[in-house]
Amino acid sequence: MHPRAHFVVRVKGGPADSGTHQLTFRWVNPRDAELWTSSGELAVEAGPTAALEMDLPIIAVVDLPLDAAGQYTMRVELDGEPVARTSVFVNGPAATLPYSASPTLVS
């Protein structure tokens, strides 16, 4: 299964952060195996007013692979260092009740 997700990261920085940076997203399953990764270069320029802070939203729309029930984690790295992570819990399929010829109430 590959549900579509919108993952939003808010990158903040100042004039000292000018330059080129590597941004990486890693999607890991409940067994800590990496199922998906994406990296990109982020070029940051100083703004016209050196005292102002940069605030840049990065929106990733991805089809995330799921291979088991459990907790999945999106890890975010900037220049190879972990900077954020978020997790979601995926439930497995609902259990089916055994067939019964006589009607029963289940609550």
VENHUFEN-V770429 format. One line per field, one symbol per residue. ss: DSSP state (H for helix, E for strand, C for the rest). phi: phi as a letter, one per 30 degrees, with the letter a starting at -180 (. if undefined). A space follows every 10 residues. Layout:
# VENHUFEN-V770429
ss = ???
phi = ???
This chain:
# VENHUFEN-V770429
ss = CEEEEEEEEE EEECHHHCEE EEEEEEEECC CCCEEEEEEE EEEECCCCCC CCCEEEEEEE EEEEECCCCE EEEEEEEECC EEEEEEEEEE CCCCCCCCCC CCCCCCC
phi = .bddbccccc cbabedcdkc bccbcbcbdd cicdcabbba cccccdddcd ddcdbbdccc cbcddbbadk ccbcccbbhi cdbaabbbcc dddddcdddb dcdbcbb
